[in-house]
Amino acid sequence: MAKYFVFSFPDDGAIARAALDEERAPRTVALLWARAPYSGTVGHAMHSGTSVALYIDPAIVLPVENATTQIETADLMFMHYDAGTRHGYPEPLSEIFWAYDRYCRPTMPGMLVPVAPNIFGRFLPGSEAFFAVSARTRHEGRKRLEISAATG
């Protein structure tokens, strides 16, 4: 049975579903699925173009799997940074993030070099309203987000 994450901006009424790619990213999907649900505030990934990120438990560390720097709109990604690897950010960080438009290039803060996140899913058609709210975080600031697991 297919696995999905359902993303919701509860204050804006925008919802989208992302199909998880168990074939190409089985370890990433398995661990993130097991730890769901997620919630918190998201922010625009300022150094990485058209993407929005939710920071999750930094103890979630995954091996490189289905990673690329060639991001497409609707890609669902995971990235972990070890402590001290990002200039100005001494703590470790793990994040789930997504490309809401075509100009997404994940970049290491402080170094401005590309990083290759694990691509572990893809948003389904009909996500335009969700992506519009994602884009607005650039100007409006952080927004509340909830991610739940679903099958179907």
N, C-alpha and C positions, 0 to 999 in steps of 0.2 A: 504494500500500500504506500502511495506517495506521501512524503512528509512536506509540510509547509510551515513557515513562520507567518503569523498574521501581525502586521504592524499597525498601530493605531496612535494617532495624535488625538487624544480624547478631548482636548480643549478646542480643537479645530474641526472635529468630526471627519477627519480623513483617515481612511483605512485602505490597506493594500496587502496582498498576499505575495509571498515569494516561495517558489518551489525550491526545495533543497536538493542539491546535486550529490546524492549518495554514491553515484558511480565514479565521479571524478574526484570527490573530496570526502571519502567515507569516514576518515578519522575526525575531520573537522565537524562534519554533520553529526556524527555520533556523540561527541563530547558536548557540543553546543546544544543539541537536542536534549541530552540528559540533564543539562543545567537550566533549561527553560522553566518558567518564564523569566523575562527580563523587564526591568522598568527603570526609569530615571529621566534625566533631562539630556537632550541631545543638543549639540552645537555644530555649527558649520566648521568643516575642516579647512581652515583658512589657508593653509599651505598647499592644499591638495586639490584646489579647484572645486568642481561641482559635486561635492560629497558632504554628507552629514554623518556624524559618529555618535554612538552611544558607548561610553566607557563601561566596561564590565569588570568583574573580579580579575585583578591582575595576576592571580594565581592560575588563571586559565592560560596555559601555554600549549601550543600545538606545533607539530613539525611542519615544515614547508610542504604544502600539498596543493596542487593545481594553482600554483602562484604565477602571477604575470604582472607586468607593468602596463600592459595593453588593455586598459579598462574600457568597458562598453557601458552605455547607459543601461541601467537596471541591474547591473552586477551587484551581488551581495557579497561582502568581503569580511574577512577577519584578519587582524594584525596584532602582534604582540611585540612590545619593545622591552628589552631587559633594562634594569635599573642603570642609570648613568649613560645610556647610549644616545640619548637625545639632549642636545645642548639646552641648558636651562630647565630641564625636566629630570630631576634626580631619581624619581620613583619609577618602578616598572608600570607598564600600562598595557591593557588588552582592550580591544575595541571591536565592535561590530559596526560596519559602516556600509554605505551604499552610494552608488553614482546616480544622481537624479537627472543628469544631463551629460552630454558628450564630452565636456571639457574637464574630465576628472583624471588627475595624475597624482596618485599617492606619493607624497614627498616627506622626507625626514626633516622635521623642524630643526633649524639651526645649521643644517648641512645643505638643504635644498637639492638633495639627490633623490632620485626615484627609489621607492621601496616596492617590493612585490608581495602584495597581500594574497592570502588564500581566497580564491573565488569558490564559495560553497553554495551559491544559489543564485536565482534570478527572479526579479519581480515579474509578475504576470501582467499581460495586457489589462488595461483598465486602472493602472496605478497613477494616472496623470494628476488627479487631485492630491494624492499623497506626495508626489514629486513637487507639486506647486507649493505645498506647505513646507517641504524640505528646503526649497529654494528661498523661501521667505526668511529662514533662520539667518541668512546672511545679513539682513537688514533689521529684523525684528528681535533677534537674539534667541536664547535657548528656549526650547519647548519640551513639554512633557511627552514621553513616549512609552508605550507598552508593547511588548512582543510576547505573543503566546504561540504555543505549538498546536498544530492541527494536522489531521490526516484526511485523506480523501482520494 
